[in-house]
Amino acid sequence: MKVILDNITVSYQRHPAVHHVSGSFVTADATAIFGPNGAGKSTLLKAMIGALKPDSGQARLDGFARQDIAYLPQQSEIDRSLPVSVLDLVATGLWHKTGPFGRVGRAGLGQAMDALEQVGLADFATRSISALSSGQFQRVLFARILLQDARLILLDEPFTAMDAKTTFDLLELVRRWKEEGRTIIAVLHDYEQVRAYFPHTLLLAREVVAWGRTEQVLTDANLKRAVDTAAHWQDRAAVCQVDGVNA
Amino acid sequence: MQHLYEVLIAPFVDFAFMRRALAGCLALSLGSGPIGLFLVMRRMSLMGDAMSHAVLPGAAVGFMLAGLSLPAMSLGGFVAGVLVAVLAGLATRFAGIKEDASFAAFYLLSLAIGVLLVSKSGSNVDLMHILFGSVLAVDDAALYLVGGVASVTLITLAFIYRPMLLESLDPVFLRSVGARGGLWHMAFLMLVVLNLVSGFQALGTLMAVGLMMLPAITARLWSETVEGMLVMAVSVAFGSGLAGLLLSYHFELPSGPAIILVAGLFYLFSLLFAPAGGALPRYIRARHFES
């Protein structure tokens, strides 16, 4: 089981957001993707789950089946005006077991309840999702990931706009997942969180600036290089010739 | 008592066409009510309207080939409606156009073709019939059609309920677990077309969409759960059918608009007084709970 980026390029209107990125993520450990705004972090995650099609190259999730992957987008597109209870939303995490038609059943609801308990929202099970704050809602989405029981967990800026307590609680879940041997890849902006919880870091600025042990990657020199690269934008860039073809 | 019987019950006891119309309304409510509710929840409330126009050229072609024949017109309408849904779906998927915009484009195209065909081939009376229908003229064939469509709708909905609800709730999640959201969506659009076609003999193409949308929108004002809304939507639709038929019988009104107007009155009443979103309950707040 390994997540491998093989010379992947993803672009918007021909301008690359992720440019010839290669490397592999450490399995059964936590890697942070770090970098300035516009560095292609979210784009890379979306390409990894197949929501965006790369121009060239590929992201290979060797040995991970669909049901082994959980993905938490940066801004969830969940329609919170719909009359759905917190418990029902969490229970959708059982999709890999129930599929479109299977029964959730008493055992499934028990698991969902258990997951809610673990994120500290057991009292909210029957409430409508429209009644939650954004921090509570993020906890609910983490409960769903618990239920998905995924080997590979992709999180896109999961702690943005979360208070210290929520961030801490959810990071503890990340720590537990790591101990359970799951592979976690998370886009983050907070230096301290990365240092404390993520042994590996991919520093991205459209291209790989550095990738390896966190303490060796997050150096002042590397961070400055990342900011400089991401800020650099050519409106009339020449066609890229890296692979010898127009790629 | 005697008087109430005369007003509410006697019309159905005395006349077969009234019983038939009532049965038709019940079947229509069972099919269209839930479909309308899903349209509302998917923020596609206007889509039903677009689709009701889209079926017109098909119905017109059916009329040109076979005259006022229900099977021909229904089949034609269904084909035209599905064609528009598929083309709009393809345009959304493969070109950079949002779904509502591509539906608008294709249904307008379809409507123009329909009006052209009708004006070239039939008299105004025929056009009136296609547009407005008459629930009091529902024959056996139409009743079978409406009943059949309601059955197919309910059975299909029971199957696709979860993926469809999840597709409205959280499309990104559904895609991330590898489920084909588009497939359920297409199945659902087929049901929309099917229900509009089944409503058109009874209510006409324009009014069929009223029985689909008004009860559904009303239901949202009454309940906070999907199950509650489903029950409410079907009840309001059937209640409107019953009251509309009686009004049309006693006051010699055209049945289609009478039914839709009753549904509209339900809606206006709910807008003011319904507990889960009506204006007055929101205005007069109950005292809040302890923190």
Interface residues (C-beta under 8 A of the other chain):
Chain A: I49 A51 R66 Q67 I69 A70 Y71 P73 S76 E77 I78 D79 L82 P83 V84 L89 T92 W95 H96 T98 P100 F101 S128 R144 Q148
Chain B: M41 R43 F159 I160 R162 P163 L165 L166 S168 L169 D170 P171 V172 F173 R175 S176 V177 G178 A179 W184 S223 E224 T225 V226 M229
